[in-house]
Amino acid sequence: METVLGLEPWLGYLIVAAILTYTLSIGGWVLAKAGRSPLWILLLLVPYLNVIAFWAFAFARWPAVDGAAKGAARGP
């Protein structure tokens, strides 16, 4: 049995797993840089909840950005 690309099924699963692992690790890194827990990235694996998680992340306060803005507003 072959897949669409002519690969064996186990090789297709391995490629998908590698891409998913890479995507989740980079997303966790971005969340950590934004001052959030990297575990939030796991919400992207849940259908419909991922849209809500994107929305909440986009409109929530960003501790790393808000903290830098407060420091800049005070001056030297």
VEXDO-942988 format. One record per atom (N, C-alpha, C, CB): residue in three letters; x, y, z. Coordinates in steps of 0.001 Angstrom, whole numbers, padded with zeros to 6 digits. Glycine has a CB too. Layout:
N
<lumse:ala u:X v:Y w:Z> $
...
This chain:
76
<lumse:met u:000845 v:-001182 w:000000> $
<lumse:met u:000000 v:000000 w:000000> $
<lumse:met u:000889 v:001243 w:000000> $
<lumse:met u:-000960 v:-000001 w:001224> $
<lumse:glu u:000602 v:002172 w:-000877> $
<lumse:glu u:001385 v:003390 w:-000986> $
<lumse:glu u:000501 v:004598 w:-000731> $
<lumse:glu u:002050 v:003489 w:-002364> $
<lumse:thr u:001132 v:005679 w:-000306> $
<lumse:thr u:000410 v:006924 w:-000073> $
<lumse:thr u:000407 v:007759 w:-001350> $
<lumse:thr u:001041 v:007717 w:001099> $
<lumse:val u:-000071 v:008973 w:-001249> $
<lumse:val u:-000189 v:009843 w:-002413> $
<lumse:val u:001177 v:010121 w:-003041> $
<lumse:val u:-000866 v:011156 w:-002024> $
<lumse:leu u:002185 v:010331 w:-002232> $
<lumse:leu u:003509 v:010642 w:-002750> $
<lumse:leu u:004301 v:009400 w:-003147> $
<lumse:leu u:004280 v:011423 w:-001729> $
<lumse:gly u:003728 v:008249 w:-003018> $
<lumse:gly u:004413 v:007019 w:-003362> $
<lumse:gly u:005318 v:006518 w:-002243> $
<lumse:gly u:005216 v:007219 w:-004609> $
<lumse:leu u:005136 v:007038 w:-001038> $
<lumse:leu u:005932 v:006624 w:000112> $
<lumse:leu u:005210 v:005522 w:000882> $
<lumse:leu u:006223 v:007827 w:001034> $
<lumse:glu u:005965 v:004815 w:001649> $
<lumse:glu u:005356 v:003846 w:002553> $
<lumse:glu u:004604 v:004605 w:003644> $
<lumse:glu u:006433 v:002895 w:003172> $
<lumse:pro u:003524 v:004048 w:004181> $
<lumse:pro u:002740 v:004769 w:005201> $
<lumse:pro u:003571 v:005164 w:006426> $
<lumse:pro u:001565 v:003911 w:005647> $
<lumse:trp u:004464 v:004304 w:006889> $
<lumse:trp u:005241 v:004634 w:008084> $
<lumse:trp u:006159 v:005828 w:007825> $
<lumse:trp u:006067 v:003420 w:008537> $
<lumse:leu u:006652 v:005958 w:006608> $
<lumse:leu u:007508 v:007084 w:006292> $
<lumse:leu u:006705 v:008384 w:006233> $
<lumse:leu u:008229 v:006844 w:004969> $
<lumse:gly u:005489 v:008307 w:005732> $
<lumse:gly u:004608 v:009476 w:005734> $
<lumse:gly u:004282 v:009925 w:007147> $
<lumse:gly u:003321 v:009173 w:004980> $
<lumse:tyr u:003998 v:008965 w:008037> $
<lumse:tyr u:003733 v:009291 w:009440> $
<lumse:tyr u:004958 v:009902 w:010099> $
<lumse:tyr u:003295 v:008042 w:010208> $
<lumse:leu u:006125 v:009413 w:009766> $
<lumse:leu u:007365 v:009949 w:010323> $
<lumse:leu u:007586 v:011390 w:009874> $
<lumse:leu u:008558 v:009079 w:009910> $
<lumse:ile u:007308 v:011683 w:008626> $
<lumse:ile u:007454 v:013050 w:008113> $
<lumse:ile u:006458 v:013984 w:008791> $
<lumse:ile u:007255 v:013081 w:006583> $
<lumse:val u:005214 v:013552 w:008933> $
<lumse:val u:004199 v:014371 w:009593> $
<lumse:val u:004577 v:014611 w:011052> $
<lumse:val u:002813 v:013698 w:009501> $
<lumse:ala u:005067 v:013590 w:011734> $
<lumse:ala u:005481 v:013738 w:013132> $
<lumse:ala u:006646 v:014715 w:013263> $
<lumse:ala u:005872 v:012376 w:013720> $
<lumse:ala u:007590 v:014665 w:012340> $
<lumse:ala u:008733 v:015583 w:012384> $
<lumse:ala u:008278 v:017023 w:012167> $
<lumse:ala u:009780 v:015193 w:011325> $
<lumse:ile u:007392 v:017239 w:011218> $
<lumse:ile u:006891 v:018593 w:010951> $
<lumse:ile u:006094 v:019111 w:012144> $
<lumse:ile u:006015 v:018609 w:009677> $
<lumse:leu u:005254 v:018262 w:012725> $
<lumse:leu u:004454 v:018655 w:013880> $
<lumse:leu u:005337 v:018977 w:015084> $
<lumse:leu u:003463 v:017546 w:014238> $
<lumse:thr u:006351 v:018169 w:015319> $
<lumse:thr u:007269 v:018421 w:016429> $
<lumse:thr u:008012 v:019737 w:016236> $
<lumse:thr u:008269 v:017269 w:016568> $
<lumse:tyr u:008480 v:019983 w:015025> $
<lumse:tyr u:009181 v:021229 w:014732> $
<lumse:tyr u:008258 v:022430 w:014942> $
<lumse:tyr u:009721 v:021216 w:013291> $
<lumse:thr u:007042 v:022354 w:014441> $
<lumse:thr u:006094 v:023457 w:014557> $
<lumse:thr u:005746 v:023744 w:016012> $
<lumse:thr u:004827 v:023148 w:013772> $
<lumse:leu u:005499 v:022698 w:016790> $
<lumse:leu u:005150 v:022892 w:018193> $
<lumse:leu u:006326 v:023435 w:019000> $
<lumse:leu u:004669 v:021583 w:018797> $
<lumse:ser u:007530 v:023004 w:018696> $
<lumse:ser u:008687 v:023496 w:019442> $
<lumse:ser u:008960 v:024964 w:019124> $
<lumse:ser u:009927 v:022649 w:019125> $
<lumse:ile u:008838 v:025363 w:017871> $
<lumse:ile u:009034 v:026771 w:017509> $
<lumse:ile u:007922 v:027630 w:018115> $
<lumse:ile u:009067 v:026941 w:015966> $
<lumse:gly u:006708 v:027139 w:018093> $
<lumse:gly u:005600 v:027879 w:018709> $
<lumse:gly u:005786 v:028031 w:020206> $
<lumse:gly u:004279 v:027184 w:018428> $
<lumse:gly u:006276 v:026997 w:020872> $
<lumse:gly u:006574 v:027090 w:022302> $
<lumse:gly u:007667 v:028097 w:022590> $
<lumse:gly u:006975 v:025737 w:022842> $
<lumse:trp u:008653 v:028159 w:021716> $
<lumse:trp u:009733 v:029130 w:021872> $
<lumse:trp u:009192 v:030556 w:021738> $
<lumse:trp u:010845 v:028875 w:020831> $
<lumse:val u:008301 v:030775 w:020779> $
<lumse:val u:007708 v:032101 w:020590> $
<lumse:val u:006882 v:032478 w:021812> $
<lumse:val u:006831 v:032137 w:019314> $
<lumse:leu u:006111 v:031548 w:022335> $
<lumse:leu u:005313 v:031830 w:023524> $
<lumse:leu u:006196 v:032164 w:024718> $
<lumse:leu u:004418 v:030642 w:023854> $
<lumse:ala u:007294 v:031448 w:024880> $
<lumse:ala u:008211 v:031730 w:025981> $
<lumse:ala u:008826 v:033114 w:025833> $
<lumse:ala u:009312 v:030669 w:026048> $
<lumse:lys u:009176 v:033503 w:024606> $
<lumse:lys u:009735 v:034835 w:024372> $
<lumse:lys u:008700 v:035926 w:024653> $
<lumse:lys u:010246 v:034952 w:022928> $
<lumse:ala u:007429 v:035607 w:024489> $
<lumse:ala u:006356 v:036571 w:024751> $
<lumse:ala u:005984 v:036619 w:026226> $
<lumse:ala u:005126 v:036227 w:023923> $
<lumse:gly u:006590 v:035785 w:027043> $
<lumse:gly u:006309 v:035791 w:028472> $
<lumse:gly u:005185 v:034873 w:028884> $
<lumse:gly u:005991 v:037158 w:028905> $
<lumse:arg u:004794 v:033966 w:028028> $
<lumse:arg u:003735 v:032996 w:028332> $
<lumse:arg u:004330 v:031611 w:028540> $
<lumse:arg u:002684 v:032959 w:027201> $
<lumse:ser u:003529 v:030715 w:029073> $
<lumse:ser u:003974 v:029337 w:029241> $
<lumse:ser u:004011 v:028645 w:027878> $
<lumse:ser u:003046 v:028572 w:030222> $
<lumse:pro u:005103 v:027948 w:027569> $
<lumse:pro u:005169 v:027238 w:026283> $
<lumse:pro u:004138 v:026118 w:026150> $
<lumse:pro u:006548 v:026662 w:026095> $
<lumse:leu u:003544 v:025705 w:027245> $
<lumse:leu u:002542 v:024637 w:027181> $
<lumse:leu u:001238 v:025087 w:026515> $
<lumse:leu u:002245 v:024128 w:028579> $
<lumse:trp u:001055 v:026397 w:026345> $
<lumse:trp u:-000118 v:026899 w:025640> $
<lumse:trp u:-000171 v:026378 w:024219> $
<lumse:trp u:-000125 v:028415 w:025637> $
<lumse:ile u:000963 v:026016 w:023667> $
<lumse:ile u:001021 v:025553 w:022281> $
<lumse:ile u:000221 v:024261 w:022095> $
<lumse:ile u:002480 v:025335 w:021853> $
<lumse:leu u:000035 v:023518 w:023164> $
<lumse:leu u:-000719 v:022264 w:023064> $
<lumse:leu u:-002192 v:022504 w:022742> $
<lumse:leu u:-000600 v:021478 w:024364> $
<lumse:leu u:-002676 v:023713 w:022986> $
<lumse:leu u:-004068 v:024028 w:022636> $
<lumse:leu u:-004287 v:024022 w:021127> $
<lumse:leu u:-004463 v:025390 w:023207> $
<lumse:leu u:-003219 v:024168 w:020358> $
<lumse:leu u:-003362 v:024151 w:018902> $
<lumse:leu u:-003710 v:022766 w:018370> $
<lumse:leu u:-002084 v:024639 w:018250> $
<lumse:leu u:-003554 v:021763 w:019180> $
<lumse:leu u:-003873 v:020408 w:018754> $
<lumse:leu u:-005356 v:020071 w:018898> $
<lumse:leu u:-003054 v:019426 w:019543> $
<lumse:val u:-006113 v:020950 w:019580> $
<lumse:val u:-007531 v:020699 w:019825> $
<lumse:val u:-008359 v:021508 w:018834> $
<lumse:val u:-007918 v:021056 w:021291> $
<lumse:pro u:-009140 v:020842 w:017990> $
<lumse:pro u:-009950 v:021583 w:017013> $
<lumse:pro u:-010919 v:022547 w:017690> $
<lumse:pro u:-010727 v:020611 w:016128> $
<lumse:tyr u:-011149 v:023680 w:017071> $
<lumse:tyr u:-012015 v:024767 w:017520> $
<lumse:tyr u:-011436 v:025507 w:018730> $
<lumse:tyr u:-013392 v:024223 w:017860> $
<lumse:leu u:-010815 v:024823 w:019639> $
<lumse:leu u:-010179 v:025485 w:020771> $
<lumse:leu u:-008935 v:026236 w:020308> $
<lumse:leu u:-009815 v:024463 w:021867> $
<lumse:asn u:-008326 v:025778 w:019224> $
<lumse:asn u:-007141 v:026455 w:018713> $
<lumse:asn u:-007460 v:027869 w:018227> $
<lumse:asn u:-006524 v:025644 w:017583> $
<lumse:val u:-008636 v:028080 w:017659> $
<lumse:val u:-009023 v:029412 w:017202> $
<lumse:val u:-009191 v:030343 w:018401> $
<lumse:val u:-010330 v:029351 w:016374> $
<lumse:ile u:-009802 v:029842 w:019455> $
<lumse:ile u:-009986 v:030632 w:020666> $
<lumse:ile u:-008637 v:030935 w:021305> $
<lumse:ile u:-010901 v:029897 w:021662> $
<lumse:ala u:-007722 v:029968 w:021282> $
<lumse:ala u:-006397 v:030189 w:021852> $
<lumse:ala u:-005638 v:031254 w:021073> $
<lumse:ala u:-005600 v:028886 w:021872> $
<lumse:phe u:-005709 v:031228 w:019742> $
<lumse:phe u:-005084 v:032278 w:018935> $
<lumse:phe u:-005666 v:033645 w:019282> $
<lumse:phe u:-005269 v:031989 w:017435> $
<lumse:trp u:-006972 v:033729 w:019397> $
<lumse:trp u:-007636 v:034978 w:019707> $
<lumse:trp u:-007224 v:035481 w:021088> $
<lumse:trp u:-009150 v:034806 w:019630> $
<lumse:ala u:-007217 v:034596 w:022085> $
<lumse:ala u:-006837 v:034987 w:023443> $
<lumse:ala u:-005380 v:035439 w:023488> $
<lumse:ala u:-007061 v:033822 w:024421> $
<lumse:phe u:-004519 v:034761 w:022769> $
<lumse:phe u:-003102 v:035126 w:022759> $
<lumse:phe u:-002889 v:036473 w:022076> $
<lumse:phe u:-002274 v:034042 w:022056> $
<lumse:ala u:-003625 v:036736 w:021020> $
<lumse:ala u:-003441 v:037978 w:020274> $
<lumse:ala u:-003898 v:039195 w:021060> $
<lumse:ala u:-004188 v:037911 w:018963> $
<lumse:phe u:-004966 v:039066 w:021833> $
<lumse:phe u:-005532 v:040217 w:022514> $
<lumse:phe u:-005214 v:040275 w:024006> $
<lumse:phe u:-007004 v:040220 w:022327> $
<lumse:ala u:-004445 v:039350 w:024518> $
<lumse:ala u:-004060 v:039365 w:025930> $
<lumse:ala u:-002901 v:040325 w:026141> $
<lumse:ala u:-003679 v:037948 w:026413> $
<lumse:arg u:-002673 v:040683 w:027386> $
<lumse:arg u:-001507 v:041512 w:027719> $
<lumse:arg u:-000261 v:040672 w:027548> $
<lumse:arg u:-001598 v:042079 w:029173> $
<lumse:trp u:000791 v:041274 w:027014> $
<lumse:trp u:002049 v:040585 w:026802> $
<lumse:trp u:003022 v:041064 w:027869> $
<lumse:trp u:002607 v:040837 w:025364> $
<lumse:pro u:003350 v:040219 w:028853> $
<lumse:pro u:004224 v:040654 w:029944> $
<lumse:pro u:005581 v:041169 w:029463> $
<lumse:pro u:004436 v:039515 w:030906> $
<lumse:ala u:006165 v:040549 w:028480> $
<lumse:ala u:007483 v:040978 w:028002> $
<lumse:ala u:007399 v:042351 w:027344> $
<lumse:ala u:008060 v:039952 w:027012> $
<lumse:val u:006349 v:042609 w:026591> $
<lumse:val u:006199 v:043887 w:025892> $
<lumse:val u:005723 v:044971 w:026853> $
<lumse:val u:005214 v:043749 w:024716> $
<lumse:asp u:004743 v:044674 w:027697> $
<lumse:asp u:004220 v:045667 w:028624> $
<lumse:asp u:005262 v:046082 w:029646> $
<lumse:asp u:002991 v:045132 w:029326> $
<lumse:gly u:006092 v:045156 w:030090> $
<lumse:gly u:007147 v:045480 w:031039> $
<lumse:gly u:008194 v:046396 w:030419> $
<lumse:gly u:007804 v:044209 w:031548> $
<lumse:ala u:008530 v:046177 w:029171> $
<lumse:ala u:009498 v:047039 w:028483> $
<lumse:ala u:008916 v:048417 w:028252> $
<lumse:ala u:009926 v:046420 w:027148> $
<lumse:ala u:007635 v:048516 w:027966> $
<lumse:ala u:006993 v:049807 w:027726> $
<lumse:ala u:006938 v:050619 w:029010> $
<lumse:ala u:005577 v:049613 w:027157> $
<lumse:lys u:006704 v:049979 w:030141> $
<lumse:lys u:006667 v:050687 w:031424> $
<lumse:lys u:008043 v:051235 w:031773> $
<lumse:lys u:006167 v:049756 w:032544> $
<lumse:gly u:009068 v:050441 w:031498> $
<lumse:gly u:010437 v:050887 w:031773> $
<lumse:gly u:010826 v:052059 w:030893> $
<lumse:gly u:011421 v:049742 w:031572> $
<lumse:ala u:010410 v:052057 w:029658> $
<lumse:ala u:010738 v:053146 w:028731> $
<lumse:ala u:009962 v:054411 w:029075> $
<lumse:ala u:010442 v:052727 w:027284> $
<lumse:ala u:008771 v:054276 w:029618> $
<lumse:ala u:007953 v:055447 w:029952> $
<lumse:ala u:008503 v:056184 w:031154> $
<lumse:ala u:006516 v:055032 w:030218> $
<lumse:arg u:009165 v:055475 w:032067> $
<lumse:arg u:009736 v:056109 w:033251> $
<lumse:arg u:010961 v:056948 w:032936> $
<lumse:arg u:010093 v:055064 w:034268> $
<lumse:gly u:011669 v:056557 w:031912> $
<lumse:gly u:012873 v:057292 w:031527> $
<lumse:gly u:014080 v:056816 w:032294> $
<lumse:gly u:012683 v:058776 w:031744> $
<lumse:pro u:015233 v:057485 w:032105> $
<lumse:pro u:016465 v:057032 w:032767> $
<lumse:pro u:016538 v:057384 w:034222> $
<lumse:pro u:017645 v:057601 w:032084> $
